Amino acid sequence: MKLTSILLLTVLGFCAVYAADVVDGEVTDDAPKANLEEDDLTIGASPDAELAFHFVQPADANVLHEFYTGKPVKFLIGFQNKGEKDFVVKYSETSFRFPTDYNYHLQNFTRGEYNRRVSPKEEVTLDYGFYAHETFAGRPVGLVVNIHYQDADGNVFVNNVFNQTVNILEDDSGFSGETGFLFIFFVALSIGGLYLANQFLSKLSRKSGLSKRRVVEQGTSSEVDFEWIPRDAVKNKEKKSPVAGSPKARKSAKKAE
């Protein structure tokens, strides 16, 4: 009975050691594969490539490193192939980083796709542009521009062409969108006020025209006020005027005819 127990424990221990060796062997076999994969991916600049960076807009950004919100920022990247193999420039990456920790991304811009083949001893110029958002106004940010390319053997390279802190300023000299909206609003409000005033004045003129038409002209009254005429003149007139129907009046009427 004891011999059987000893044999059973020996067999179990041998199986456990074998299983551990198998697991260790699997891990050991995977490690070189991972290292080979990392070695195949070359990150860094190629000695056969020479790159240049230059801001086009704004023109003074190469010296001042200042951008304005709402205005385009454009730059050029020069790529020169000094080697004997072709290069293919894949794309560029542009991003805003935290100024004290460049590992922290504030904003990633859309990458510029090129897929441009550069033959040996050839030089090409690539361009890219972006806008700084208003939320970054009044604060410094880190601007990072990387260019990705590969050679004819499939080796991948990354060049950092710009990596500095820039200042984002608020554009208060131009015609912003908010200012334009307020201007259009006040113009529309003024036009509406003028239209309502015109309508009100036209209604008043119509009412005054109707009231003038309704006034009846009475003309001169036939009654004569004799109070201001001297009484002697009135008596002489009554004596001289012929009586209606008298012969003298009929004679004067015939002469008039």
JOJOSUL-V281853 format. One record per residue. N is the residue number from 1. D_FIRST is the distance of its C-alpha to the first C-alpha in Angstrom with 1 decimal. Layout:
n & d_first
N & D_FIRST
N & D_FIRST
This chain:
n & d_first
1 & 0.0
2 & 3.8
3 & 5.4
4 & 5.2
5 & 6.4
6 & 8.8
7 & 10.1
8 & 10.7
9 & 12.6
10 & 14.4
11 & 15.6
12 & 16.9
13 & 18.7
14 & 20.3
15 & 21.6
16 & 23.0
17 & 24.8
18 & 26.2
19 & 27.4
20 & 29.1
21 & 30.8
22 & 32.1
23 & 33.6
24 & 35.2
25 & 36.6
26 & 38.2
27 & 39.9
28 & 41.1
29 & 42.6
30 & 44.5
31 & 46.1
32 & 48.4
33 & 49.5
34 & 50.7
35 & 52.5
36 & 54.2
37 & 55.4
38 & 56.8
39 & 58.6
40 & 60.2
41 & 61.9
42 & 64.6
43 & 66.0
44 & 69.2
45 & 72.6
46 & 73.4
47 & 75.5
48 & 77.6
49 & 78.6
50 & 81.2
51 & 81.7
52 & 84.5
53 & 85.0
54 & 88.2
55 & 89.2
56 & 92.0
57 & 92.4
58 & 93.2
59 & 95.0
60 & 94.6
61 & 90.8
62 & 90.3
63 & 91.8
64 & 91.4
65 & 88.1
66 & 89.3
67 & 89.0
68 & 90.6
69 & 89.0
70 & 90.1
71 & 91.5
72 & 89.9
73 & 88.2
74 & 88.3
75 & 87.1
76 & 87.0
77 & 84.3
78 & 85.4
79 & 82.9
80 & 83.7
81 & 81.7
82 & 82.2
83 & 79.6
84 & 79.6
85 & 77.3
86 & 78.0
87 & 76.8
88 & 76.3
89 & 77.0
90 & 74.8
91 & 75.6
92 & 76.4
93 & 74.7
94 & 76.9
95 & 75.6
96 & 76.5
97 & 74.1
98 & 73.9
99 & 76.2
100 & 73.9
101 & 70.7
102 & 71.2
103 & 67.6
104 & 68.8
105 & 70.7
106 & 73.7
107 & 74.9
108 & 74.0
109 & 76.9
110 & 76.9
111 & 76.1
112 & 78.8
113 & 77.9
114 & 79.7
115 & 77.8
116 & 80.5
117 & 80.2
118 & 81.7
119 & 82.6
120 & 82.7
121 & 85.7
122 & 86.3
123 & 86.7
124 & 86.4
125 & 87.1
126 & 84.9
127 & 85.9
128 & 84.3
129 & 85.5
130 & 84.3
131 & 85.6
132 & 84.7
133 & 84.0
134 & 86.0
135 & 82.9
136 & 82.8
137 & 86.4
138 & 87.0
139 & 83.7
140 & 82.4
141 & 79.6
142 & 77.9
143 & 78.9
144 & 76.4
145 & 77.3
146 & 74.9
147 & 75.6
148 & 72.8
149 & 73.4
150 & 71.7
151 & 72.7
152 & 72.7
153 & 69.2
154 & 67.8
155 & 67.3
156 & 67.9
157 & 70.0
158 & 71.1
159 & 74.2
160 & 75.2
161 & 79.0
162 & 79.7
163 & 77.8
164 & 80.1
165 & 81.0
166 & 83.9
167 & 86.0
168 & 86.5
169 & 89.9
170 & 91.4
171 & 94.2
172 & 97.1
173 & 99.9
174 & 99.3
175 & 99.6
176 & 96.2
177 & 94.9
178 & 95.3
179 & 98.9
180 & 99.7
181 & 98.4
182 & 100.5
183 & 103.6
184 & 103.3
185 & 102.8
186 & 105.9
187 & 108.0
188 & 106.9
189 & 107.7
190 & 111.2
191 & 112.0
192 & 111.0
193 & 113.2
194 & 116.1
195 & 115.7
196 & 115.7
197 & 118.8
198 & 120.6
199 & 119.9
200 & 121.1
201 & 124.3
202 & 125.0
203 & 124.7
204 & 127.1
205 & 129.6
206 & 129.5
207 & 130.2
208 & 133.1
209 & 134.6
210 & 134.5
211 & 136.1
212 & 138.9
213 & 139.6
214 & 140.0
215 & 142.8
216 & 146.2
217 & 149.1
218 & 152.0
219 & 154.6
220 & 157.9
221 & 159.3
222 & 162.8
223 & 164.0
224 & 166.0
225 & 166.2
226 & 169.9
227 & 169.4
228 & 169.3
229 & 172.4
230 & 175.8
231 & 177.7
232 & 180.9
233 & 179.0
234 & 177.6
235 & 181.1
236 & 182.7
237 & 180.0
238 & 180.6
239 & 184.4
240 & 184.1
241 & 181.5
242 & 183.3
243 & 182.6
244 & 180.6
245 & 182.9
246 & 186.1
247 & 188.4
248 & 187.6
249 & 183.9
250 & 184.6
251 & 186.7
252 & 184.0
253 & 181.4
254 & 183.7
255 & 184.2
256 & 180.5
257 & 180.1
